[in-house]
């Protein structure tokens, strides 16, 4: 499911599995893009597997970076509109994971 959006690298540490994704371009509203604002999003998913319950317990973290068109410089953002777009995208991914897509 993640491969639909990201490339990712799994690794294990202390009985937890981590999936660190690449950055993708985040869709922003026209008001931001008209001003040359762009944003990228990456995820870090971690999960233990509970053999007794036969279930995974996921923890999803994200990093949204903001930049400007024609610039290679991106930095973590506190822009509410970008954070909102990032949260909406993360919610969509989580919903797809819950639905088993």
C-alpha angles and dihedrals in degrees: 000000000000090000087068088071109013147027109233143184120219123207137163130228128168093350092308124114117218127197113195112190133206119248120269130192110263118222110241133187119269093252090065097040091049087059090051095254117150131175139196131203133203129179136213112198121186129182143170120209117227106208092190093058095030089227142118123228110209129204114192123197126175140193120207118194127193128210144153131255114270092020128104092203116104125172136183109276137220092187105134094214093052092045089050092051090048092050091048091052092047090049089052092051092048091049090051091049091050090049089052096239 
